Amino acid sequence: MRGKNYDGWNEVKKQTDVEKPRLYTVREVWWCRFGVNVGTEQDGRGERLLRPVVILRGFGSEACLVAPLTTSEREHILRVPVGVVDGRIARANVSQIRVIDTRRLVEKIGFLDKDMFANVRKAARGLL
C-alpha cells in the first residue's frame, strides 16, 4: 500500500482556504480539490488532488452538496452512469456524497444532462 501525502494536501488546503467562494449552479460538473482522505473515502488525483464532481444541491454561496465522479468500470447500484466527462466515461459515486466549501471548486467542466442528473438524484434519495 502506498503512503498518502497528508502534508502535501495540507499545503494545498492552506492555499484553498484563502480563495473566494465560487459561483455555481446545480447540475454543473467541476474539478474539485478533494484532497487526501482516510481509508475508503474518495481522494483527489494528481499534483492538485482534483476529482470531478457534480453539484447536487446548493446551500448558499459558500457550500454545496456534491457527488464525486469516478471512471472505474466497476458496476454498483450506488455508481450511477453519467456519460462522458472530460473525455472519459464516468459514474457518480453516490455513496461518497458530501457537503463541500465552494472554495474547493477549481474549474467548471460542463453540465450534466437532465436525465442523467435525475438518475443521480434518485439514487441519492434512495440512501435515506
GUDRENGU-461933 format. One line per field, with one value per atom (N, C-alpha, C): x negated, y, z; residue in one letter. Coordinates in Angstrom, 3 decimals, decimal comma. Each point is the difference from the previous one (the first is absolute). Example, Ala and Ser with C-alpha at 12.3 -4.5 7.8 and 13.67 -1.06 7.14 Angstrom:
# residues 2
X	-13,190 | 0,890 | -0,900 | 0,350 | -0,820 | 0,770 .
Y	-5,690 | 1,190 | 1,200 | 1,050 | 1,190 | 1,090 .
Z	7,800 | 0,000 | 0,000 | -0,720 | 0,060 | 0,730 .
aa	A | A | A | S | S | S .
***
This chain:
# residues 128
X	-0,845 | 0,845 | -0,889 | 0,265 | -0,813 | 0,472 | -0,953 | 0,323 | 0,715 | 0,822 | 0,723 | -0,767 | 0,016 | -0,728 | 0,922 | 0,273 | 0,870 | -0,624 | -1,321 | -0,669 | 0,134 | -0,146 | 0,179 | 1,408 | 0,992 | 1,396 | 0,225 | -0,631 | 0,156 | -0,486 | -1,065 | -0,484 | 1,024 | 0,578 | 1,032 | 1,214 | 0,363 | 1,163 | -0,193 | -1,206 | -0,291 | 0,207 | -0,421 | 0,187 | 1,483 | 0,718 | 1,432 | 0,773 | -0,395 | 0,718 | 0,039 | -0,977 | -0,036 | 0,698 | 0,504 | 0,698 | 1,426 | 0,619 | 1,385 | 0,948 | 1,216 | 0,995 | 0,305 | 0,382 | 0,291 | 1,506 | 0,367 | 1,390 | 0,228 | 1,082 | 0,277 | 1,495 | 0,367 | 1,397 | 0,171 | 1,136 | 0,319 | -0,105 | -0,480 | -0,227 | -1,347 | -0,723 | -1,316 | -0,987 | -0,980 | -1,103 | -1,259 | -0,712 | -1,194 | -1,167 | -1,219 | -1,178 | -0,001 | -0,197 | 0,098 | -1,247 | -0,507 | -1,136 | 0,521 | -0,050 | 0,513 | -1,039 | -1,257 | -1,058 | -0,319 | -0,686 | -0,397 | 0,908 | 0,684 | 0,980 | -0,357 | 0,794 | -0,294 | 0,697 | -0,708 | 0,579 | 0,641 | 1,287 | 0,704 | 0,628 | -0,188 | 0,513 | -0,715 | 0,737 | -0,557 | -1,009 | -1,173 | -1,065 | 0,034 | -0,658 | -0,292 | -1,190 | -0,268 | -1,101 | -0,951 | -1,210 | -0,979 | -0,581 | -0,859 | -0,705 | 0,948 | 1,125 | 0,954 | 1,110 | -0,045 | 0,947 | 1,449 | 0,249 | 1,314 | 0,803 | 1,311 | 0,941 | 1,206 | 0,577 | 1,220 | 1,174 | 0,881 | 1,206 | 1,182 | 1,196 | 1,222 | 0,684 | 0,461 | 0,651 | 1,466 | 0,387 | 1,355 | 0,942 | -0,539 | 0,847 | -0,857 | 0,533 | -0,711 | 0,464 | -0,911 | 0,300 | -0,558 | 0,420 | -0,510 | -1,279 | -0,671 | -1,178 | -1,253 | 0,004 | -1,237 | -0,026 | 1,108 | 0,005 | 0,973 | -0,331 | 0,893 | -0,196 | 0,998 | -0,028 | -0,470 | -1,032 | -0,555 | -0,086 | 0,006 | -0,299 | -1,272 | -1,036 | -1,221 | 0,233 | -0,748 | 0,093 | -1,203 | 0,203 | -1,061 | 0,014 | -1,154 | -0,075 | -0,100 | 0,094 | -0,024 | 1,154 | -0,290 | 1,030 | 0,794 | -0,381 | 0,698 | 1,448 | 0,905 | 1,426 | 0,509 | 0,830 | 0,609 | 1,220 | 1,021 | 1,227 | -0,260 | -1,080 | -0,318 | -1,010 | -0,316 | -0,848 | 0,851 | 0,488 | 0,992 | -0,688 | 0,203 | -0,613 | 0,464 | -0,971 | 0,324 | -0,495 | -0,538 | -0,479 | -1,463 | -0,384 | -1,397 | -0,249 | -1,011 | -0,407 | -1,496 | -0,347 | -1,392 | -0,656 | 0,765 | -0,522 | -0,019 | 0,541 | -0,017 | 1,398 | 0,322 | 1,270 | -0,041 | 1,048 | 0,005 | 1,271 | -0,108 | 1,137 | -0,022 | 1,183 | 0,104 | -0,022 | -0,894 | -0,127 | 0,835 | 1,291 | 0,905 | -0,261 | -0,743 | -0,345 | -1,016 | -0,596 | -1,016 | 0,485 | 1,311 | 0,561 | -0,453 | -0,317 | -0,392 | 0,236 | 0,071 | 0,098 | -1,424 | -0,228 | -1,318 | 0,138 | -1,078 | -0,102 | -0,262 | 0,628 | -0,142 | -1,406 | -0,836 | -1,396 | -0,774 | 0,537 | -0,625 | 0,204 | 1,009 | 0,281 | -1,078 | -0,573 | -1,122 | 0,404 | 0,639 | 0,328 | 1,246 | 0,920 | 1,221 | -0,337 | 0,484 | -0,204 | 1,190 | 1,215 | 1,204 | 1,243 | 1,070 | 1,282 | 0,311 | 0,648 | 0,487 | 1,354 | 0,211 | 1,272 | 1,122 | 1,173 | 1,115 | 0,421 | 0,075 | 0,416 | -1,035 | -1,272 | -1,063 | 0,020 | 0,202 | 0,060 | 1,174 | 1,135 | 1,173 | -0,318 | -0,756 | -0,384 | -0,909 | -0,927 | -0,898 | 0,790 | 0,895 | 0,807 | 0,895 | 0,557 | 0,840 | -0,819 | -1,199 | -0,862 | -0,386 | -0,249 | -0,364 | 1,166 | 1,193 | 1,180 | 0,196 | -0,393 | 0,128 | -0,931 | -0,969 | -0,931 | 0,663 | 1,023 | 0,617 | 1,126 .
Y	-1,187 | 1,187 | 1,249 | 0,900 | 1,216 | 0,975 | 0,745 | 0,978 | 1,203 | 0,624 | 1,196 | 1,240 | 1,013 | 1,232 | 1,016 | -0,220 | 0,905 | 1,385 | 0,058 | 1,300 | 0,823 | -0,639 | 0,700 | 0,536 | -0,798 | 0,438 | 1,191 | 0,001 | 1,133 | 1,296 | -0,058 | 1,195 | 0,490 | -0,937 | 0,367 | 0,572 | -0,600 | 0,447 | 1,416 | 0,330 | 1,358 | 1,016 | -0,343 | 0,892 | 0,134 | -1,097 | -0,011 | 0,871 | -0,024 | 0,709 | 1,509 | 0,569 | 1,459 | 0,461 | -0,931 | 0,379 | 0,448 | 0,635 | 0,446 | -1,123 | -0,033 | -0,998 | 0,095 | -1,109 | -0,074 | 0,090 | 0,587 | -0,017 | -1,307 | -0,666 | -1,307 | -0,145 | -1,035 | -0,326 | -1,509 | -0,410 | -1,420 | -0,613 | -1,229 | -0,786 | 0,281 | 1,001 | 0,256 | -1,077 | -0,250 | -0,895 | 0,864 | -0,173 | 0,797 | -0,904 | 0,504 | -0,580 | 0,537 | -0,883 | 0,353 | -0,482 | 0,825 | -0,407 | -0,952 | -1,270 | -0,992 | -0,383 | 0,150 | -0,220 | -1,455 | -0,203 | -1,324 | -0,331 | -1,120 | -0,361 | -1,315 | -0,416 | -1,158 | -1,247 | -1,121 | -1,301 | -0,058 | -0,366 | -0,178 | 1,279 | 1,121 | 1,272 | 0,354 | 0,535 | 0,300 | 1,150 | -0,209 | 1,002 | 0,763 | 1,157 | 0,693 | -0,676 | 0,389 | -0,606 | 1,082 | -0,417 | 0,899 | 0,968 | 0,872 | 0,951 | 0,941 | 0,341 | 0,943 | -0,698 | -1,345 | -0,815 | 0,271 | -0,019 | 0,314 | -1,246 | 0,178 | -1,031 | 0,734 | -0,501 | 0,647 | -0,318 | 0,985 | -0,171 | 0,602 | -0,497 | 0,629 | 0,644 | 1,226 | 0,727 | -0,419 | -0,554 | -0,526 | 1,028 | 0,856 | 0,977 | 1,117 | 1,186 | 1,134 | 0,317 | 0,524 | 0,476 | 1,407 | 0,895 | 1,363 | 0,112 | 1,125 | 0,270 | -0,733 | -0,537 | -0,563 | -1,511 | -0,691 | -1,454 | -0,637 | -1,217 | -0,758 | -1,492 | -0,767 | -1,455 | -0,552 | -0,854 | -0,539 | -1,518 | -0,592 | -1,427 | -0,092 | -0,650 | -0,158 | -0,951 | 0,216 | -0,865 | -0,925 | -1,165 | -0,984 | -0,556 | -0,430 | -0,653 | -1,512 | -0,476 | -1,440 | -0,669 | -1,122 | -0,736 | -0,941 | -0,095 | -0,894 | 0,436 | -0,921 | 0,328 | -0,224 | 0,921 | -0,055 | 0,903 | -0,320 | 0,791 | 1,451 | 0,237 | 1,352 | 0,711 | -0,596 | 0,633 | 0,187 | 1,215 | 0,304 | 0,560 | -0,636 | 0,508 | 1,424 | 0,853 | 1,393 | 0,387 | -0,950 | 0,292 | 0,387 | 0,743 | 0,401 | 1,346 | 0,021 | 1,219 | 0,188 | 1,128 | 0,313 | -1,119 | -0,549 | -1,000 | -1,434 | -0,253 | -1,360 | -0,392 | -1,274 | -0,525 | 0,113 | 0,575 | 0,243 | -0,515 | -0,190 | -0,379 | 0,876 | 0,379 | 0,734 | -1,021 | 0,203 | -0,912 | 0,563 | -0,335 | 0,610 | -0,453 | -1,085 | -0,402 | 0,960 | 0,877 | 0,936 | 1,453 | 0,206 | 1,362 | 0,745 | 1,290 | 0,812 | 1,483 | 0,754 | 1,455 | 0,540 | 0,928 | 0,622 | 1,518 | 0,658 | 1,439 | 0,301 | 1,024 | 0,278 | 0,452 | 0,325 | 0,336 | -1,219 | -1,204 | -1,217 | -0,130 | 0,690 | -0,080 | 0,759 | -0,648 | 0,586 | 0,502 | -0,863 | 0,353 | -0,757 | 0,729 | -0,634 | -0,788 | -1,249 | -0,873 | 0,090 | 0,070 | 0,050 | -0,279 | -0,413 | -0,319 | -1,467 | -0,602 | -1,361 | 0,041 | -0,903 | -0,155 | -0,138 | 0,594 | -0,011 | -1,413 | -0,916 | -1,374 | -0,708 | 0,181 | -0,616 | 0,576 | 1,321 | 0,649 | -0,557 | -0,196 | -0,561 | -1,391 | -0,798 | -1,338 | 0,071 | 0,955 | 0,176 | 0,414 | 0,963 | 0,463 | -1,119 | -0,797 | -1,121 | -0,997 | -0,306 | -0,913 | 0,600 | 1,308 | 0,673 | -0,028 | 0,229 | -0,024 | -1,394 | -1,017 | -1,386 | -0,343 | 0,861 | -0,269 | 0,147 | 0,834 | 0,282 | -0,933 .
Z	0,000 | 0,000 | 0,000 | -0,881 | -0,060 | 1,072 | 0,531 | 1,029 | -0,598 | 0,780 | -0,446 | 0,444 | -0,840 | 0,276 | 0,679 | 1,271 | 0,753 | 0,146 | 0,148 | 0,155 | -1,273 | -1,163 | -1,271 | -0,136 | 0,405 | -0,060 | 0,917 | 1,158 | 0,916 | -0,635 | -0,797 | -0,689 | -1,025 | -0,780 | -0,982 | 0,722 | 1,123 | 0,771 | 0,540 | 0,425 | 0,482 | -1,120 | -1,208 | -1,144 | -0,342 | 0,085 | -0,306 | 0,986 | 1,245 | 1,060 | -0,207 | -0,685 | -0,169 | -1,286 | -0,797 | -1,226 | 0,293 | -0,993 | 0,133 | -0,393 | 0,591 | -0,399 | -1,501 | -0,601 | -1,427 | -0,245 | -1,121 | -0,439 | -0,749 | 0,274 | -0,583 | -0,241 | -0,732 | -0,255 | 0,140 | 0,494 | 0,083 | -1,404 | -0,080 | -1,230 | -0,640 | 0,486 | -0,576 | 0,437 | -0,859 | 0,313 | 0,117 | 1,100 | 0,299 | 0,360 | -0,246 | 0,632 | 1,419 | 0,951 | 1,413 | 0,738 | 0,903 | 0,838 | 1,075 | -0,287 | 0,942 | 1,039 | -0,350 | 0,974 | 0,272 | 1,113 | 0,466 | 1,178 | -0,087 | 1,016 | 0,675 | 0,944 | 0,821 | -0,545 | 0,034 | -0,335 | -1,367 | -0,037 | -1,271 | -0,529 | 0,720 | -0,502 | -1,288 | -0,955 | -1,301 | 0,078 | -0,615 | -0,044 | -1,309 | 0,005 | -1,235 | -0,673 | -1,230 | -0,759 | -0,499 | -0,294 | -0,587 | 1,006 | -0,498 | 0,844 | 0,742 | -0,653 | 0,607 | 0,779 | 0,049 | 0,773 | -0,388 | -1,306 | -0,544 | -0,323 | -0,001 | -0,434 | -0,559 | -1,104 | -0,482 | 0,926 | 0,163 | 0,820 | -0,747 | 0,315 | -0,493 | 1,200 | -0,191 | 1,087 | 0,060 | 1,146 | 0,193 | 0,599 | 0,886 | 0,688 | 0,553 | -0,010 | 0,549 | 1,403 | 0,804 | 1,349 | 0,151 | -0,883 | 0,023 | -0,810 | 0,167 | -0,826 | 0,461 | 1,203 | 0,532 | 0,141 | -0,251 | 0,161 | -0,989 | -0,389 | -0,884 | 0,233 | -0,396 | 0,102 | -1,334 | 0,023 | -1,240 | 0,057 | -1,191 | -0,150 | -0,826 | 0,536 | -0,782 | -1,164 | -1,075 | -1,165 | -0,034 | -0,564 | -0,135 | -1,414 | -0,467 | -1,308 | 0,159 | 1,225 | 0,248 | -0,744 | -0,624 | -0,740 | 0,890 | 1,262 | 0,928 | 0,151 | -0,275 | 0,084 | 1,411 | 0,436 | 1,327 | -0,034 | 0,781 | 0,012 | 0,418 | 0,766 | 0,456 | -0,896 | -1,143 | -1,022 | -1,240 | -0,161 | -1,028 | -1,254 | -1,155 | -1,236 | -0,304 | -0,387 | -0,337 | -1,393 | -0,743 | -1,347 | -0,016 | -1,014 | -0,181 | 0,687 | 0,853 | 0,691 | -0,247 | -0,572 | -0,303 | -0,815 | -0,948 | -0,914 | 0,506 | 1,184 | 0,564 | 0,483 | -0,143 | 0,516 | 1,528 | 0,588 | 1,445 | 0,651 | 1,303 | 0,847 | 1,247 | 0,459 | 1,263 | 1,130 | 0,947 | 1,130 | 1,153 | 0,018 | 0,970 | 1,439 | 0,180 | 1,365 | 0,622 | -0,812 | 0,483 | -0,012 | -0,056 | -0,001 | 1,247 | -0,194 | 1,147 | -0,266 | 1,077 | -0,083 | -0,055 | -0,928 | -0,110 | 0,068 | 0,368 | -0,121 | -1,471 | -0,546 | -1,434 | -0,384 | 0,971 | -0,317 | -0,491 | 0,220 | -0,529 | -1,515 | -0,539 | -1,435 | -0,763 | -1,029 | -0,727 | -1,372 | -0,782 | -1,379 | -0,449 | -0,609 | -0,510 | -1,264 | -0,045 | -1,163 | -0,939 | 0,571 | -0,817 | 0,822 | -0,694 | 0,640 | -0,197 | 0,984 | -0,136 | -0,696 | -0,919 | -0,688 | 1,031 | -0,292 | 0,963 | 0,398 | -0,954 | 0,316 | 0,868 | -0,319 | 0,808 | 1,414 | 0,087 | 1,307 | 0,816 | -0,642 | 0,691 | 0,548 | -0,750 | 0,467 | 1,223 | -0,008 | 1,141 | 1,234 | -0,161 | 1,141 | 0,548 | -0,900 | 0,432 | 0,829 | -0,447 | 0,761 | 1,343 | 0,018 | 1,250 | 0,988 | -0,476 | 0,883 | 0,595 | -0,743 | 0,475 | 1,139 | 0,307 | 1,092 | 1,364 | 0,082 | 1,305 | 0,329 .
aa	M | M | M | R | R | R | G | G | G | K | K | K | N | N | N | Y | Y | Y | D | D | D | G | G | G | W | W | W | N | N | N | E | E | E | V | V | V | K | K | K | K | K | K | Q | Q | Q | T | T | T | D | D | D | V | V | V | E | E | E | K | K | K | P | P | P | R | R | R | L | L | L | Y | Y | Y | T | T | T | V | V | V | R | R | R | E | E | E | V | V | V | W | W | W | W | W | W | C | C | C | R | R | R | F | F | F | G | G | G | V | V | V | N | N | N | V | V | V | G | G | G | T | T | T | E | E | E | Q | Q | Q | D | D | D | G | G | G | R | R | R | G | G | G | E | E | E | R | R | R | L | L | L | L | L | L | R | R | R | P | P | P | V | V | V | V | V | V | I | I | I | L | L | L | R | R | R | G | G | G | F | F | F | G | G | G | S | S | S | E | E | E | A | A | A | C | C | C | L | L | L | V | V | V | A | A | A | P | P | P | L | L | L | T | T | T | T | T | T | S | S | S | E | E | E | R | R | R | E | E | E | H | H | H | I | I | I | L | L | L | R | R | R | V | V | V | P | P | P | V | V | V | G | G | G | V | V | V | V | V | V | D | D | D | G | G | G | R | R | R | I | I | I | A | A | A | R | R | R | A | A | A | N | N | N | V | V | V | S | S | S | Q | Q | Q | I | I | I | R | R | R | V | V | V | I | I | I | D | D | D | T | T | T | R | R | R | R | R | R | L | L | L | V | V | V | E | E | E | K | K | K | I | I | I | G | G | G | F | F | F | L | L | L | D | D | D | K | K | K | D | D | D | M | M | M | F | F | F | A | A | A | N | N | N | V | V | V | R | R | R | K | K | K | A | A | A | A | A | A | R | R | R | G | G | G | L | L | L | L | L | L .
***
